[in-house]
Amino acid sequence: MAGADLKQELERLLNEALKGLEGKELTAPDVARASTAIAIERTRDASHGDFSTNVAMKLAKSAGLAPRALADAIVRELRALPPSPQVAGFDVAGAGFINFRLAGGINSFRHDRSSFPRGVRARRSNGAGATGESSPMRSGTALVAAA
């Protein structure tokens, strides 16, 4: 499944979970506004799952709830939905982020060196440029052609 299709599936699941909260934690206008507030991003750290959203933080104030409490309610509703074959799990992190772990894990490629294409190796970067100054790019693993 392509990345855009995965995001659409996650958005669909979130919309269904938010509809399940209507009349409980969220009002009908909150649920209507939520569909435009959903932003799903790839995580920067594989330990945080494959994708995440901050929709609970965006809706918490108008719902009169703490972002973490709203995120917990959303995850509760997500877990009550029929399982999606693309999603392995959901977690709440920090102040109210919702992390998604995909079945098979997109981020597993970052850690399983045997899955790198032939002629490519992983190289750890400390974020320092040629002058030793910190780079605006995040530190992490870079894929480079093997010499």
C-alpha positions as CSV (number, residue, x, y, z in Angstrom):
1,M,0.0,0.0,0.0
2,A,1.4,3.4,-1.0
3,G,2.1,6.1,1.6
4,A,-0.8,8.2,0.4
5,D,-3.2,5.2,0.8
6,L,-1.8,4.5,4.2
7,K,-2.5,8.1,5.3
8,Q,-6.0,7.9,3.9
9,E,-6.6,4.7,5.9
10,L,-5.4,6.4,9.1
11,E,-7.5,9.4,8.4
12,R,-10.5,7.2,7.9
13,L,-9.9,5.4,11.2
14,L,-9.4,8.7,13.0
15,N,-12.7,10.1,11.6
16,E,-14.6,7.0,12.6
17,A,-13.1,7.2,16.1
18,L,-13.9,10.9,16.4
19,K,-17.5,10.2,15.3
20,G,-17.7,7.6,18.1
21,L,-16.8,10.4,20.6
22,E,-19.7,12.6,19.4
23,G,-22.0,13.2,22.3
24,K,-19.4,12.0,24.8
25,E,-16.1,13.8,24.8
26,L,-16.8,15.9,21.6
27,T,-19.8,17.9,20.3
28,A,-21.1,17.6,16.8
29,P,-19.3,20.8,15.7
30,D,-16.0,19.5,17.2
31,V,-16.4,16.3,15.2
32,A,-17.1,18.3,12.0
33,R,-14.1,20.5,12.6
34,A,-11.9,17.5,13.4
35,S,-12.0,16.2,9.8
36,T,-10.1,19.4,8.7
37,A,-7.8,19.3,11.7
38,I,-6.4,15.8,11.0
39,A,-2.8,16.0,10.0
40,I,-0.9,12.7,9.8
41,E,2.9,12.9,9.6
42,R,5.7,10.3,9.5
43,T,7.5,10.1,12.8
44,R,11.1,11.2,13.0
45,D,12.0,8.5,15.5
46,A,11.1,4.9,14.7
47,S,10.5,4.2,18.4
48,H,7.5,6.5,18.1
49,G,5.8,4.3,15.5
50,D,5.4,4.9,11.8
51,F,2.9,7.8,11.7
52,S,1.6,10.3,14.3
53,T,-1.1,13.0,14.7
54,N,-1.7,15.9,17.0
55,V,-5.4,16.1,16.4
56,A,-6.2,15.7,20.1
57,M,-4.1,18.8,20.9
58,K,-5.9,20.7,18.2
59,L,-9.3,19.8,19.5
60,A,-8.7,19.7,23.3
61,K,-9.4,23.3,24.1
62,S,-12.8,23.5,22.3
63,A,-13.7,20.2,23.9
64,G,-12.7,21.4,27.3
65,L,-10.4,18.5,27.9
66,A,-6.7,18.0,28.5
67,P,-5.0,17.0,25.2
68,R,-3.8,13.7,26.7
69,A,-7.2,12.8,28.0
70,L,-8.7,13.4,24.6
71,A,-6.0,11.4,22.9
72,D,-6.7,8.5,25.4
73,A,-10.4,8.7,24.4
74,I,-9.6,8.7,20.7
75,V,-7.3,5.7,21.1
76,R,-10.0,3.9,23.1
77,E,-12.4,4.4,20.2
78,L,-9.7,3.4,17.6
79,R,-9.2,0.1,19.5
80,A,-13.0,-0.5,19.5
81,L,-13.2,-0.2,15.7
82,P,-12.9,-3.3,13.5
83,P,-9.2,-4.0,13.0
84,S,-7.5,-2.6,9.9
85,P,-5.0,-5.0,8.3
86,Q,-2.6,-2.1,7.7
87,V,-2.4,-1.0,11.4
88,A,-0.7,-3.0,14.1
89,G,-1.5,-0.6,17.0
90,F,-2.1,2.9,18.5
91,D,-0.4,4.6,21.4
92,V,-0.7,7.9,23.2
93,A,2.6,9.8,23.7
94,G,3.6,13.0,25.4
95,A,1.1,15.7,25.8
96,G,-1.4,14.1,23.4
97,F,0.2,12.8,20.3
98,I,-1.3,9.6,18.8
99,N,1.2,7.3,17.3
100,F,0.4,4.6,14.8
101,R,2.3,1.4,14.3
102,L,1.7,-0.2,10.9
103,A,1.6,-3.9,10.3
104,G,5.1,-4.8,8.9
105,G,6.3,-1.3,10.0
106,I,7.5,1.2,7.4
107,N,10.3,2.3,9.8
108,S,11.7,-1.3,10.1
109,F,13.7,-0.5,6.9
110,R,15.7,2.0,8.9
111,H,16.9,-0.7,11.3
112,D,17.1,-3.9,9.3
113,R,20.4,-3.6,7.3
114,S,19.7,-6.8,5.4
115,S,16.8,-5.0,3.7
116,F,19.0,-2.2,2.3
117,P,19.3,-2.4,-1.5
118,R,22.6,-4.0,-2.7
119,G,25.5,-1.5,-2.7
120,V,23.9,0.7,0.0
121,R,25.0,0.8,3.6
122,A,23.9,2.7,6.7
123,R,26.1,5.5,8.0
124,R,25.4,7.3,11.3
125,S,25.5,11.0,11.2
126,N,26.2,13.3,14.1
127,G,24.6,16.3,12.3
128,A,28.0,18.1,12.0
129,G,29.0,19.6,8.7
130,A,32.5,19.7,7.2
131,T,33.5,22.6,9.4
132,G,32.3,20.7,12.5
133,E,29.3,23.1,13.0
134,S,25.9,21.7,13.6
135,S,23.9,21.1,10.5
136,P,20.2,22.2,10.3
137,M,19.4,18.6,9.3
138,R,18.6,16.1,12.0
139,S,21.2,13.6,13.2
140,G,20.4,10.1,12.2
141,T,21.0,7.3,9.8
142,A,21.9,8.2,6.2
143,L,22.0,5.7,3.3
144,V,25.1,6.1,1.2
145,A,26.4,4.1,-1.7
146,A,29.0,1.6,-0.6
147,A,32.5,2.2,-1.8
